[in-house]
Amino acid sequence: MKNSNKTFLLIHGAWEGAWSWEETSAYLEKNGHTVNAIDLPGHGDDTTPTSEINMALYSNRVKEELTKTEGQVILVGHSFGGFVISQVAEEMPEKIEKLVFVASAMPYEGKTAVEIFEEDEGSEFLENLIFSEDKSTATMSRETILNVIFGGATEAQIDAVLPKLVLQSTTPFFEKVITTDENFGNVPKAYIETTLDRVITLKAQRHGQKMLGIEESVTLEYGHVPLETAPKKLADALHKAGVSGNKVLA
């Protein structure tokens, strides 16, 4: 296929790090793509204090990586990463060939991520978070991680993941990402749906797509974290989205 080798920049969701993309990245690279996954501040190997984290810090880290990358990228965001890549697309649209949202909350009508989750009546996410006394950070129980977040993962996978999860700042969840038609609106977009998702329901995923006018989607019959539970299928979906141009996917 002509021009089928793309550059992917992969952005993880809350609590996680670049490590969560490891297997998906390997499959994408087998398809001939250049792949880069980075740690957001305070995640993975990045030691930024949790108290300093906000949306601007997250988006600036991604923009820093875009500046170092030659040409345009396919910018992929998983879960809360959907908010991060939307902010980046508003500020650096010229560097992005396409946005791909994976089981993502997305900003529309000036709503924060918390508001998006609150409106998703089927979501089991917010009710299962364990907040610090001042609500500035959040964690989750092993049971929540196994059953709600990493639906479909094995006990062994959860045991491997747990030590890598970080304390999550809640500040970005309460920050608005304001987008414009001129910048964010002009960047091509695709969405990878997760039908068994208990964090953001399929109904909410499809409502978000409708609100943003996204007509290109791939459906995966998995839970919220296909990065861990179905990395090959996710890589195939990303490949499909990446090489499709702006065509509607079947």
Summary of the structure (lengths in Angstrom):
residues: 250
radius of gyration: 16.5
end to end distance: 17.6
largest distance: 54.7
contacts: 849
relative contact order: 0.18
helix: 43%
strand: 16%
